[in-house]
Amino acid sequence: MAGGNVLSVEGLTKRFGERLIFEDLHFGLDQGQKAALVARNGTGKSTLMKVLLGVEGADAGKVTFSGKAKIAHLSQEHGLDLDRTILDNLFHADNAAMRAIRNYEEATKGDDAEALQKAYDDMDRADAWSYEAQAKEVLGKLGLHETDRFVDKLSGGEKRRVALAKCLIEQPDLLLLDEPTNHLDLGMIEWLEGFLAQSKTTLLMVTHDRFFLEVVCDTIFELDSFGLHKYPGNWSSFLEKKSERSANEHAQRDRARSIMRRELEWVRATPQARTGKSKSRLDAFQDLKSRAGVRLEEDEVRLELDPARMGGKILELHKVRKSYGPRVILNGWTYHFKPGERVGLVGDNGAGKSTLIRLMTGEDKPDGGKVVLGDTVVFGHFSQEPPQFDEGMKVIEALNEIADFMPLKKGRKLSAGQLLERFLFPRNRQHDVIHKLSGGERTRLHLLRVLMANPNFLVFDEPTNDLDVFTLGILEEFLLDFPGCLLLVSHDRYFMDKLVDHVFVLDGNGGVRDFPGNYTQFRTAADAEEKAEANLKAAQAKEEAAKKAAAGPAAPKGDYSQRLSYNEKREYNGLEEVIAQLESDKSALEAEMASPNLGHEDMAKLAVQLGKVTDDIEAKTERWIELDERA
């Protein structure tokens, strides 16, 4: 698609009954622009996405897409055909590459050499070879290896990943993503971040992942007070510009209060004046009163929490073993928690993070060894399982059911209503019944019920799902003040980095590594280890390739399924020269990094270049082996 405007929104307004969701929105997206939509839960992010796609109607305004734009959308509902396999769902798109792939797959099942040759040529014309290779890469990176499984047999998280893969593989002009990182592990999220950052696709997404907002986005739209504010730049830029805007709002509010005091004196002194200029002045006074009464987020003060004191023994695991059939979760792990520990728990999906939490909290029993809990420990466990609320109960009643007050230091208390306000439930929403709450608001209420019990050991299993970036900031500040122990499972790297000082890494084979540092520091160390291993594999692959080049026989001339295309022959003939040049570049970089006078910043830049060159060598060598076997 040629450059230009992909999406235009003019005067968009939406209400649900008497409740205004947003009003008179104007914005657009140009080709290649990567934007995110941020807002507090319950203020209309998902509704706006639905209106853009025509799922919900607008009360006023117009949404216009470029006539040539191909659009893909990842919603909270997966939208897949349950009676098809993963691969059938992904390759059901109607474009030239997909048609060529389907025809080629059918032709390889038969004995018609002419039909096979035609299908092969169609694959070349549609560049379907690279399309198929990219599809398989996307599936692999999202942990979808058994592509012949039927969708109705998949878990909720797997269905969500299939839906995401389908969006990415379609290579749309405009991609709309609603919380794309939900149900992805940390490795998948990092891959997706890189994929979207390098893609030329125009992007509009709703996400609470602040690393995503930092690395991928060039524009952030904030839905606030029924309107839309545009902030050019990434998350850091947004925070800076929003801070400036907030400071201006503080100044305007303070000015309004000063003027209001003078106006109040006039109103009280002239109660009989109600016409002409006096009437307009009274109207202006009401407006001033509204602006002066605005409560800004920065008005909040830090809490001094006072949970129950812990004794000398907190939580001890002695040679704990746990398995599910052949899958080993823990193989004789021992660890003793110390006061005030803040631990992150990481590992691939299925490695056993939730199982380990259940063992610690006593919800599950070990197969061997023992778990010993101190007498003074009070767990606050936020689980991934959605809570079962009484739908007719009021929001504040759900907290009062746990406690009326949370104790603070120096004998002070925080009421349930005050805690709700701190976590963005204003007074006028605290008496809403629970069935009116959005998914994010329910998650927030579940979180507050855990906190209201005043625990001294918090165990959080993916608390960031369905929470907006503003609630996450408030929760982070709350947890930074928390003096007890914290065990955290989260795919939100920003959240994890801010709160933990070491991480338990589950390897999926029963082992647990205790790494000193936060998640980003762990990933940096792991990447260095992976680079070293990749270098070794590349050297071995190169040696193997040299042996095959000397001894390997050519494929039979009539084997159309293995024959190289014209472009592949050209690629094959040039790869040895390319690999040789990359090896030369790598040696030069290594020599430069060995210089004793190299500064830290220059060393970091060279390390990035060396990593890229090493990756290129490995990829080119693997490609050479693949083409050589077919040639």
Buried (B, 14 or more C-beta within 10 A) or exposed (E): BEEEBBBBBBEBBBBEEEEEBBBEBEBBBEBBBBBBBBBBBBBBBBBBBBBBBEEBEBBEBEBEBBEEBBBBBBBBEBEBEEEBBBBBBBBEBEBEBBBBBBBBEEBEEEEEEEBBEBBBBBBBEBEBBEBBEBBBBBBEBBBBEEBEBBBEEBEEBBBBBBBBBBBBBBBBBBBBBBBBBBBBBBBBBBBBBEBBEEBEBBBBBBBBBBBBBBBBBBBBBBBBEBEBBEBEBBBEBBBEBBEEBEEEBBEEBEEBBEBBEEBBEEBEEEEEBEEEEBEEBBEEBEEBBEBBEBEEEEEEEEBEBBBEEBEEBBBBBBEBBBBEEEBBBBBEBEBEBEEEBBBBBBBBBBBBBBBBBBBBBEEBEBEEBEBEBBEBBBBBBBBEEEBEBEEEBBBBBBBBEBBEBBBEEEEEEBBBBEBBBBBBBEEEBBEBBBEEBBBBBBBBBBBBBBBBBBBBBBBBBBBBBBBBBBBBBBBBBBBEEBBBBBBBBBBBBBBBBBBBEBBBBBBBEBBBEEBEBBBEBBBEEBEEEEBEEBBEEBBEBBEEBEEEEEEEEEBEEEEBEEBBEEEBEEBBEEBBEBBEEBBEBBEEBEEBBEEEEEEEEEEEEBBEBBBEBBBBBBEBBBBBBEBBEBB
